[in-house]
């Protein structure tokens, strides 16, 4: 047990029980950067220390090419100064595709949960981050069961024991496209 866990449980499980009023300013700042006006795919990227980063970025690029008629938010889950190369890729996609909004994450992570909760009926989430998946789950946002490590894999097995988890190493563009198509059919 450490400052981030309580009885071996990540504190993120308790966010629905908290008074999140102090984080509404961060939510407003986030909403000032991106808008949800209908069904929207929210994709998050992260830095990896291996080939997974290039693989995920390549798949996202292919999906953006195939979904120019759908609203998409692509977020780098850290400030752009931490990953300038990743942010440059986002900027390139935004210039290339009119339907793509981009976001570097300089907000408190609870702003993402509030954003997901507010727009849960219009969003679908694609991303490998533990707290992104957990926030989507708690807010009722459909999400692709995508894992890059054992912690995320175990979370997904707990949340959806009957659904197979997709590992980044095995992820195919078709997996993401089927999820996007299904999310738009439900919207």
Buried (B, 14 or more C-beta within 10 A) or exposed (E): EEEEEEEEEBEBEEBEEEEBEEBEEBBEEBBEBBEBEEBBBBBBBBEBEEEBBEBBBEBBBBBBEBBEEBBBBBBBBBEBEBBEEBBEBBEEBBEEBEBBBBBBBBBBBBBBBBBBBBBBEBBBBBBBBBBBBBBBBBBEBBBBBBBBBEEBBEBBBEBEEEEEBBBBEEBEBEBBBEBBEEBBEEB
